[in-house]
Amino acid sequence: MTSNLLILMSDEHQARAMGCAGHPFVQTPNLDTLAQNGIRFSNAYTPSPICVPARASFATGRYVHQNRLWDNAMPYTGAIPGWGHALQKKGVRSESIGKLHYRAEEDPTGFDKEHIPMMVAGGVGMVWASIRKEDERVIVNEGRMLGEYIGPGSSKYTEYDAAVTKRTTEWIAEKSMSDDHQPWCLYVGLVAPHFPLVVPKEFYELYPPESLPEVKLHPKYGYRRHPWVEKQNAMMDSEAKFENADERLRALASYYGLCSWLDHNVGQILNALAAHGMKGNTTIMYTSDHGDNVGARGLWGKSNLYQESVSVPLVMSGPGIKPDICETPVSLLDLSVTIASHFGAELNAAVRCQSLVDIAASPTDMDRTIFSEYHAAGSVSGAFMLRKGKWKYIHYVGFSPELFDLENDPEELNDLAGNPNFSDVILVLDKELRQICDPDKTDAQAFADQAALIEHHGGRESALKLGAPAATPPPSVK
């Protein structure tokens, strides 16, 4: 019999920030137990390292350039069929609780019911950030992305996560007492560890700021950021806006504290499954929409294609799943296919996608190609990533590329793109990239669509006033 399916998606959880991923000090006991009892995919990636495009691609199983939903002002509306619609066609009830970051609750996005959904601000999102041309783009000089206050306490986001967790445990209890015993699908969207960097005190205190190690490749020690990354970061430049060195350490402690707060909420949900006798017939998938740089290279948030930003945690556990670590590179688009296929449904996904169940059951394939792209806030041109074998290739339109050997340089400390000994490798990877999309044409299409969006909203001056300044406000919760 088909098991129930519970999908847990956090926001901005760096793939390595889990004990089960080998992190030296981050405490995530519940996620660790989930991974120990299931399969952890150690090389998982987002289709785009920013919320709205990543979530639209997760919904449809299609690349960002196929959806043409490029940035945080182009939310998913359900117009492109996704895995939710595929389940509805099969008669499988699918509900959501928490963050979706789609356009509006009334849109037909594939859920039979949405509980306390978090959507883009005002149904339009960050239109101001769609202005990306270098001579017109927005440089935020006032305020800061990470929040006005950083440290222990409560925020609208922690309150929202508590409400999402409570509603999920109630939903599980209600379902356990229902007369309807058909398999169900429940998607749960938690926001931690997404900024603002405010976390309940007990989780903040797990990470004394003075005990935290220095981040890698900080510019103050001589590291020079890639020119494309330098321009993208200039929009917010969170590193430059800390009050002092102590506040910067509090930001690190708060991010890791939010990872443990997230884990705490996951634990409550898993405990509810067990308490109501549903653990044995429920498959559980945990992931995040993208990662976070957490100070590496002097960067915060996401929005680039380095491992900290573009890699995601991905764990699958449940009936018939044997504990393992799958090293084959995978994507959130593979998870989209997996959700549909779990119930015998089909999804019109990107051609390179495959069920995670099938991938895990097959021999390790490090040469499996994974693709990601970025066309959003702060970027003066499109950026494209290809992961194949040990190689990580980043193509920036109008800028020199980057090349990393992830086998011998997993921290991406040494860019090999300027070394003539690797020119043949770049040629091969660039050719593979162009089998997925033409970077120049894709870049031009993104700018054209964004220009049309800005014009639709009344031009640049009107667009500057539309959208949340940083973190999307959650819905009001009791």
N, C-alpha and C positions, 0 to 999 in steps of 0.2 A: 504493500500500500504506500502511496505517496505521502511523505511526511509534510508537516507544516513547514513554513519557511519564514524565518525572522531575519530581517536585514537591519543591521545597526550601522549607521553612517555618522561619523563625527565630522568635524570641520577643522582643517589645518593641523592634523596630527602627523608630525614627522614620522616617517616609517621606522626609523631607528629608535624612537623614544618609547620603547617598551622593554621590559626585562627579557621577554622571550626573544627579542631581536638582538640581544647581547649588549644592551646599553649598560654602562658601568654603574649607574646610580638611579635611574628613573624607576619608580615603583609602580608597577601595574599588575598586581597579583591576579586579578580576575581575568584580564586579557591573557596573561601567561597561562593560566589554567585552561582557558578556552583553546589556546594554541597547543598545549601539551596533549589535549584530548582530540585534536583535529589536525588539519593541514595548515601550515603557515607558508604563504607564498612570499619568498624572500626577495623577489625582484618584481614588485608590482608597481605600476605607474598610472598616473592620471592622464587623460587625454588633453588636459589643459590645466596649468597651475593657477587657476583662479575660479572662484565659486560657481558663478552662473553658467559659463560655457561648459565646465566640467560636469555639472549636474544635468544639463541638457543632453550632453553626450551619454552620460550614464543612463538617462531615461530612454534614449533611442538606440543605443549601441552603435552610434555613428560618430565619425570624426567631427570635430568642430567645423571644418571647412565644408563638410557635407551638410550639416545643419544650417550653416550660415548664421549661427547665433554666436557672435564673436566675443562679446564682453558682458559686463555686468549691467548693461542697459538693454540686453536682448534676451529676456528670460523665456524659458520653455512655456508654451501655451497648450501643448497637446496636439497641435496641427500636424506634427510629424509623429506617426504612430510609434509607441514604445512598448516596453515589456509589460507595462500595466494594461495597455489595450489588448496585448496578446493574451494575457491571463483572463481578461473579461470575456474575450471570444471563447475561451475554453470553459467559461462558467465558474472560474475560480475567484472567490471574493478577495479583493486586495484593498487594504486600508493603510493610511499613513498617520503617524503621530510625530509632530515636531517640524524641524526645518526642512523645507523643500527648495526654497529660493527659486520658485517658478513665478509666473506673473500674477495669477489671481486664483482664489479659491473656487470661483465658479467655472474656471476653464476645465475642459474634459481631458485631464492629464493621465487618466488610466486608473485612478483610485475610486472605489465605490464610496469611500468616505475619508475625509481629511480632518484629523483632530488637531486643534490649536496649531494650524499650519503657519509657518513663517515664510513670507513671500518677499519679493523685492520691494523696496520702499515706494509707496504710491502706485504700484503696478507698473512702474517705468524703470526703476533702478537708477544706477549712477550714469545718467546721460552726460554729465559734465566730463566724465572720464573717457567718453567716446571721442573726445577731441584729442587726437594723437599726433597731428602734424607738428613737426618740431618748432615751426615758427608761430604756432597757435596754441600748443598744448598748455595745460594748466600746471603750474608749479605751486604747490600748497605751502605757503609761507607761515600761515597761522594755524594753530591747533596741531594735533598730531594723530596719526593713524592708531597708535597703540592705546590711546585713551588719556584723559587728563590726569588721572591718578593711577599709579601702578603699585601693587602690593596686596596685602591681605585684606579681605573684606567681602562685600557682596555687590554684585552688579545686576543689571537687567538680564544679562546673559546667564549668570549662575542661577538666578531665580527662574528663568525660562527652562533651563536644563532640569531643575528640580521638578518643575511642573510637567515636563515631558516624561520624565522618569515615573512620576506618580501616575500619570494617565496611562502609561504603558503597563505598569503593574496592575492597575485596575482593569485594563482591557483584557489582560491575560486571565485574571480572576473571573471576569464576566464570561469569557469564551469557554473557560473550563466548566462552567455551569450551564452552558447553552445546550439545547437539544440538537443543534446543528453540528454534526461530527465530520463534515466535509473538510478536507485540508484547506488551510488558509495561508495567506501571505500578508505579513505585516512589515512595513518599512518604518523605522524609527530614526529620526534625524536629531542628533544632539549637536550643540554648537561648540562646546569646549573641545580643544584648547584654543579656539579662535579668540583673538583680542576683543574687548579690552582685557588687559593683563591684570585682572582682579580675581582673587581666588579665596574661598573660605580658609580661614586661618589655619585650621588643622592640616590642610594639604600644603599650604605655603610653608609651614614650619618643617615639613619633610626635607626641605632643601635650603639649609642655611646659606644665605648669599655668599658669605665669606669662604665657604667650602667649595664653591663651584669653580671648575677649571676655566681657563681662558679659551675663547673661541678660536677657531683656525682662520688663518689668512686675513687677519684684521689689517686694514689699510695703514693703521698707525705704526705697524711694524714693517712697512715698505711694500706690501702687496698692492698691485695696481689692478683695479677691476677692468674687465673687458669694456670697451667704449660703449657698446650697446647697453650693457648692464648699468654702467655709470649714468647714462642718460635716463634709463628707466627709473633708477633709484632716486634721481633728482626730484621726481614729482613729489615724494613724501619725505625722503631722507630721515627715517625714524632715528637712526643712530645719532644724527646731529642734534636731535631735540631732547635728549636726556638732560635732566637738570645737572647731573654730576655722575661720577663713576659708581657711587652707591646705588643710585636709581637704576642704572643699567644692570647692576647685579640683581636688583629686585625684579627687574623684567625677566631675567633668566629664571630666577626662582619661581616667579609667578607662572611662566609658561609651563615649567615642569610640574608645578603644583596643579595646574589645570589638566595636565595629562593624568595625574592621579585622581583628580576630581571626576574626570571622564570615566576612568576605570571604576571608581566607586559606583557611579550611576549604572554602568554596564553590569556590575556585580548585583545590584538590586534587581535589575531586570532578569538576569539569569537565575537568581534566587527565587523570583516569582514563578518562573517556568517550573523549577524543581518543586516548589511548594504546592503547586496545583497539578502535579502529575503530568506535565506536558513536555518535560525535558527529553524523555525517551523517544518521542515521536515528532521532534522539531529539529530541523536543520537550521543552524545559526551561521550567518556570515557577518563578519565585522570588517569595516574599511573606513577610509576617510576620503574626502573629495580631492585633497591635495595636501602637501606638506607645509613646512614653515622653515625659513632660514635660521631663525633663532640666533641671530648675531653673526653667523659665519659670513666672512667677507665684509663685515660691517653692514649686513643686510637683515631686515626683519620683514615678516610676512612671507608672501610667496612671489609669484610673477616673474620667475625665471626658470631655466631648465636644468639647474644643478640638482644633484640628488636630494638635497635637503628639501627642496621645493616640489620637485616633480615625482618623487617616489612616495608611495602610500603603503600603510599597513594593510594586510589582507589575510584574513583567517577564515577557514570554513570548518565547521564541526557539526556532528550529528550522527544519526543512525547509519551504520555501514561505512562510515568514514574512518579509516585507520590513521593513527597519528603519524605524521611525516612532515618533512620540510621539502617543499617543491621549489627548486631553483630555476626552473624554466621561466623566462620573463613573461609577464602577463600584464593586462591592462584592465581598467574598470569596464571597458567595453566587453571583455570576456566575462566579467561578472554579470553584465546585462544579459548576455546570451544564456548564462547559467540559470538565472532566475526564470527565464521563459522555459528553458528545456526541463527544468525541475518538474514542471507541471505538464510536460509534453507539448508545450506551445512553441511556435516558431517566431523568430524576430528577424526582421529585414535589417541585419546589422552590417557593419563594415566587413568586407570579404575576408579579412585576415583574422576575424574573431572566432573563438572556439569556447566550448563549455570548459569551465575550470575542472569539472569532474573528469572529463576526457584528458585534459592536459596533465592532471595529477596522476592519472592511471598510465600514462605513456612514459617512455624513457626521457630523461632530462634532455632538453633541446635548448642549449644556450644560444644557438643561432636563430632562434625565433625572433622576428623583427617586431619592435614596439615603437610606436610613433606618438609624439605629443607636439602641441603647438600653442603659441601665445600671440594674441592680437589685441590686448586689452590695456588697461590703465598704465600710462606712462611710456609705453613702447612707441618708438618713432618708426618702427618697421616690424614686420612679422618675424617671429623666431620659431624654428622647427627643430625637433630632436628626433634622432634615430638611434635606437639601441639595438645592436646586433652583435652577438658573440661577446667578446670582451670590450668591444668598442662602443663609445658614446660620442656621437657626432652632433654638434649643434650648428645649424645654419642660420645666420642672421642676414636678412635682406639688406644689402648695402654696406655690410661690415664683414670683416674677416671671420671665418668660422672658428670653432673650438673643437678639439679632439682629445678624448681621454681614454686611457687604458684602464678600465674598471677592475680588471683582474689584478694588475700590479699597482694600481693607484686608485683604490676605491674612494679616497677622500678628494679626488679631482684636484690634486695639488699642482700637477704638471700638464699644461696645455701643450699638446704635441703638434698642433696644426701648423705652426711655423717651421717645423723641422722637415726639411726636404726628404728625409728617409721615410716619411709617412705620407707622402703625396699620393702614392698609389692607393693607400687605404682610404684616403679622403675621396678619391675619384670613385671607388667602388661604392662607398656609403652614400655619396651624393647621387649616384645613379639609382640606388635603391630608394632613396628619399623621393626622387622624381617619379618613381613608379606609383607612389601614393598621391602626390600632388606636385604641381608646378609652383615652387615657392613664390616666384615673381607674380604670376597670375593670381595666386591665392591672396597674396598681400594686397594687390590692387583691388580685388573683389571685397576684401575686408574694409579697406578705406572707402570704397564706393558705397557700401552698405551703411557704414557709420556716417558718412556725409549725408546720405538720404535720411537717416534717422534724425540727425541734428536739424536738418531742414524741416522735417516733419514736425518737430517740436518748436519751430519758430526761429531757427537760426542759432548762432553761437551764443549770443547774450542770453537768450531764453534757456538754452541747454545748460549754461553755467549754473543755473538755479535749480536744476532738477536732480534729485537723488540724494541719498545719505552722504555725509562728508567722509565717512569711513565705514564703520561697522553698521550693517543694516539693523534697524530697530526691530526687536521681536514683538509679537502681538502681546496685548495686555493679558496677564494671567493672574488668577487669584492666588 
